[in-house]
Amino acid sequence: MDAFSKKTFLLADPQKRMKLTSSLSQVLTEGINEEKDFHEQIIELVSVLRSQGHDLWSIDESEDFEVWGPNYVEPSGPGLVITFTRPNEVDVEWSEE
């Protein structure tokens, strides 16, 4: 997932960044296996993205979804906002806030 490092997102122009979010959404969706624990898989995927420099924190969750994004208490600049929804749908957005 090196192609999805925070540095790559920060250096990309808006059009390239939109393609990156779409591609990352697809990769993350493929990373969710319906036969495994939904929430454990999310933690694994988020851990990989964190190792790539992304500041991701759990913002909201329930049994059927989780939302991860930059720390809103101590903002660290622009970053990914990722919504994981059961059974296996992932939406990735780039937030400039």
Disulfide bonds with the S-S distance in Angstrom:
none
